[in-house]
Amino acid sequence: MRSDQLTTTGPLDLAPGGQETGMQPLVLGAAAFLVLGTLPVLPYLVLLALPLGIAAVTSGVRALRRGAAGTAGRVASVTGISLGSLGVLGWAALMILWYLVDQAVSR
């Protein structure tokens, strides 16, 4: 086996045919969405929803542009984009809510 076969030169989210599987955006999007559920227990963990959501959206768009492998890869990418967007929107809604509560309490 040659040494160039042992090294990875691109992202690890590649199917054997060189097309992306869409799992990375799906996992990032699910994490961005699920982290919003930690609000009652760990409120500051919710802040991770923004970077995870942005990463899911960019990764999903990148996977779709490169050609996600088959229908399952495209579905996983679109689902990751959707969940990442929900994570970003949920984060924004919580920030607005925290701001409004802070304004109401300070008066």
C-alpha positions as CSV (number, residue, x, y, z in Angstrom):
1,M,0.0,0.0,0.0
2,R,1.4,3.4,-1.0
3,S,1.7,6.2,1.6
4,D,-0.6,8.5,-0.3
5,Q,-3.4,6.0,0.1
6,L,-3.0,6.2,3.9
7,T,-3.5,10.0,4.2
8,T,-6.6,12.0,3.9
9,T,-6.5,15.1,1.8
10,G,-10.2,16.1,2.0
11,P,-13.0,16.1,4.5
12,L,-13.7,12.8,6.1
13,D,-17.4,12.9,5.1
14,L,-16.8,11.3,1.8
15,A,-18.4,8.3,0.4
16,P,-16.2,5.7,-1.4
17,G,-17.2,7.3,-4.8
18,G,-15.9,10.7,-3.7
19,Q,-19.3,12.2,-3.0
20,E,-20.4,13.5,0.4
21,T,-22.7,11.4,2.5
22,G,-24.5,14.4,4.2
23,M,-24.0,13.0,7.6
24,Q,-21.8,15.9,8.9
25,P,-24.5,18.5,8.3
26,L,-27.1,16.2,9.8
27,V,-25.2,15.7,13.0
28,L,-24.3,19.4,13.3
29,G,-27.9,20.4,12.7
30,A,-29.3,17.9,15.1
31,A,-26.8,19.1,17.8
32,A,-27.8,22.7,17.2
33,F,-31.4,21.8,17.5
34,L,-31.0,19.5,20.5
35,V,-28.8,21.9,22.5
36,L,-31.8,24.3,22.7
37,G,-33.5,21.7,24.9
38,T,-30.9,22.1,27.5
39,L,-32.2,25.5,28.5
40,P,-33.9,24.4,31.7
41,V,-30.9,22.5,33.0
42,L,-27.8,24.2,31.4
43,P,-28.9,27.6,30.1
44,Y,-25.4,28.7,28.9
45,L,-25.1,25.6,26.7
46,V,-27.8,27.1,24.5
47,L,-25.2,29.5,23.3
48,L,-23.7,26.6,21.3
49,A,-26.7,26.6,19.1
50,L,-25.5,29.5,17.0
51,P,-22.1,28.1,16.0
52,L,-23.4,24.6,15.5
53,G,-26.3,25.9,13.4
54,I,-24.1,28.0,11.2
55,A,-21.7,25.1,10.8
56,A,-24.6,22.8,9.8
57,V,-26.0,25.2,7.3
58,T,-22.6,25.9,5.6
59,S,-21.7,22.2,5.7
60,G,-25.0,21.2,4.2
61,V,-24.8,23.8,1.4
62,R,-21.2,22.7,0.7
63,A,-22.3,19.0,0.6
64,L,-25.1,19.8,-1.8
65,R,-22.8,21.8,-4.1
66,R,-20.3,19.0,-4.2
67,G,-22.9,16.5,-4.9
68,A,-24.2,14.5,-2.0
69,A,-24.2,10.8,-2.7
70,G,-27.7,9.7,-3.7
71,T,-31.0,10.6,-2.4
72,A,-30.2,9.7,1.2
73,G,-27.2,12.1,1.1
74,R,-29.3,14.9,-0.2
75,V,-32.0,14.2,2.4
76,A,-29.5,14.2,5.2
77,S,-27.9,17.4,3.9
78,V,-31.3,19.2,3.6
79,T,-32.4,17.9,7.0
80,G,-29.1,19.1,8.5
81,I,-29.6,22.6,6.9
82,S,-33.2,22.7,8.3
83,L,-32.2,21.7,11.8
84,G,-29.2,24.1,11.8
85,S,-31.5,26.9,10.7
86,L,-33.9,26.0,13.5
87,G,-31.0,26.1,15.9
88,V,-29.9,29.6,14.7
89,L,-33.5,30.9,14.8
90,G,-34.1,29.4,18.3
91,W,-30.9,31.0,19.5
92,A,-32.0,34.4,18.1
93,A,-35.4,34.0,19.7
94,L,-33.8,33.2,23.1
95,M,-31.5,36.2,22.9
96,I,-34.5,38.5,22.1
97,L,-36.4,36.9,25.0
98,W,-33.5,37.3,27.4
99,Y,-33.1,41.0,26.3
100,L,-36.9,41.7,26.8
101,V,-36.9,40.0,30.2
102,D,-33.8,42.0,31.2
103,Q,-35.5,45.2,30.2
104,A,-38.7,44.3,32.1
105,V,-36.8,43.4,35.2
106,S,-34.6,46.5,35.2
107,R,-37.6,48.9,35.2
